[in-house]
Amino acid sequence: MARTGIGDSVEGLHAVAAALEAGRVLELFVDATREERVAEMLDGARSAGVTVTVVGDVRVMAHTTAPQGVVARCRPLETVSIDDLAAMYTPAALMIVDHVEDPHNLGAIVR
């Protein structure tokens, strides 16, 4: 199973939208069949200076079986210590997740 949304590749509509909002996306690939349906996302990406490329099929560059027509190349998430993370948020909360079998579930939990 691929690590969606953790490293430098993010797939799926919600995960890519969150990465765009966070300013992490460097390059966005969209399936030609989805271009019209995600036009607003593409306009926002272009406005933010993100390179948008329309391709025949994003599945060839995807790490999962369901990229939902969008794949983004991003800056990897920075790692931080638990102490630094707790200092960023008041009150602080920590969630520990173990044995997640579906990356979509993890993405929903993180969002």
N, C-alpha and C positions, 0 to 999 in steps of 0.2 A: 504494500500500500504506500502511496506517495505522501510526502509531507506537504500538504497544500497550505499555502499562506505563511509558512515559517521562514523559508529561505528567500531566494531571489526569483522564484517563480510562483505566481498566484493565479489560480484558475477559478472560474465560476463567477456568476453575476454579482452576488453579494460580497464575496471576498475581494474581487477586483474593485468594486465600488468603494469598499472600506479602505483599500490600499490607495486608491486615488484621493480619497478624502484626507488621508494621512500624509499625502505628498510623497509616497514611496515609489510610485510608478515611473519608470524611465521610458518604457516602450510598451505599447498595447497592441496586441494582435486580435483581430476580430474576424470571425468566419463571414464570408461574403453573404451567406444566407441569413445572417443575424444583423447585418449592418443597419437596416432600417429600424429594427426593434430596439437597438441600443444607440440610436442617433444622439440622444441627449447626453449619454455617457461619453460618447466620442467627442462631441462638441466641448464638453467640460474638460476632457483630457487635452484636447488640442489647445484650449485656452490656457491651460496650465503648462504648456510647453512640452507635453508628452508627444513622442512620435507615435502616430497611429498607422498601422499597416493592415490593409484588408487582404486576407489570404483565402485560398480555396477551402481549406479545412484545417482548423486549429488543432484537431485531435492528433495530428502528426507531431506536434511540439508539446502536447500535454503529457502530464505525468499520471493523470487519473483517466478514468473512462468516461467522465461526464463533465467536461470543461464548460458546458453551456454556451459554447461559441465565443468565449473570450479567454485569452491568456495574457498575463502581464509579466514583463520582466521588471523586477523591482530592486531597490536597495534592500539588502537583508535586514531583518529586525536586529536591533542592537541588543546585546545581552546586558543585564544590569543585576547587581546583587539584590538580595531580598531586602537588606537594610535600605539601599538606595530607592528601591521600589516603594517600600513602606513610607519613606520620607516624601515621596511625590504625591501621595494621596492621604487625605485625612477625612474620615477615618479610613484606615487601610484594611483591605480585605485580600485574602489569599485563597485561591481555589486550586486544589490538587486533583488532577484527573488521571485515572489509571485505566489501562486496557480499553481505550477508545478504539472501536473497530471500524467506524464510519467517519471519514474525515469531514463530511458535511455536518455531523453532530458536533464535532470539536469546533468547527468554524462558527456554528450557531452559538455555542457556549461562550466562545471568546468575544463575539460581537455583543 
